Structure formats: C-alpha cells, structure tokens
Amino acid sequence: MIDGAPQLYREAQAAQMLAICPRTLRQLRKAGKIAYIIIGSRIAYSGDDLRRYIEGQRQCASIPAQIRRSSGMTSPSPVID
C-alpha cells in the first residue's frame, strides 16, 4: 500500500464488509447510493466510503414515527398527557 493512499476493497471484499451480496452492492453503485473508485477497468471502494454509506443507513429506533396518546389517538409529534 502507498503511504497516505486510502485502503481500497474489491467488490467481493466490500460486499462482505457490508454483509450484502455483490449484486446488491452493484445495484447500490449504479443507483448512485455508494461512492466508488475506478482504476483502469476495475472498481474499488475505499474504507472511508464504506463507513460513510453505513452511517447514512443509520436509523434511530428511539424516535417512533407516531406516538400513541393515552386516549388511543396518534400524533406525529411528542405529546405529554
């Protein structure tokens, strides 16, 4: 590896790191949802780009889409009964 150069991963390695199949990774790349690098005719993914993709997929389960009131009605915002 060249000093200062990012660690690059081939498709199979990157897919394994994301716990997805290579076909899904190709679909994400073609949809523009994950960054990649082309060197010659080969496609590679940097560790930083893989981390950014993972961070972009983060979901916060602690904030429900709707909060149920004690009256049984729902509200899209926090309600104090």
N, C-alpha and C positions, 0 to 999 in steps of 0.2 A: 504494500500500500504506500502511496506517496504521502509524505508529511503534509498535513493540512487538508488533504482531499477527503471528501465525505466517504463513509463506508457505503458501498453500493451492494445491492442484493439483486440477484436474477429473479425472474418471475416466480419460479417454484419456491425459492427461499422466502421471498416477500409474502407470498400467499400463505406459506406455513406460519410465518410470524403473525399474520393477521387471523389465523385459524379459519381461512376460507380456501376454496379450491382455486386453482389458477384461472379457470374460466371466469369465475366471479371477479377476480382481480382484473382480467382483460376487459370485462364489461364496465367496471368502475373507471378504468383508464379511458376507454372510448367515450364514456359519458362525461368525462372531464371532472370526475369526483376525486381523483387521486393524482398527485403530481408524479411525473416520471422523467427519466433522462434517456436520451437516445445517444448511444456511442456507436458510430458506424451503423450497422444494421441491427444492433442489439438494444433491447430495452432493459433499463435497470431502475431501481427505486432506492433512494437514499434513506438511511435510518431516520433522518430528521423529517422527511416527507411522510414516512410511515407513522411516526409519532404524531405529526400534525393531523393526519387522517383519523387516527384513533381518538385524539382529543376532540375533533369535530363530530365524532359519533357519540360523545358522552351525553347521557340522558340523566336528568335529575329526577329520581323517583320520589323524592321527598315533597315535591310540589305537585299535587294532583291537578288534573285538568279542571275538575269541578269539585267543589267542596259541598258536602251534603249538610244542610241545616237540620236542626233537631225537629223542625216541622215536616221534614220529608222532602222539601223543595231543594233544588240545587242552585248554586250560584257560581259564576266563573271567577269570583274574587273571594278572598277570605272574609268570613262572616263571624262575628262574635255574638253568640246568642245570650 
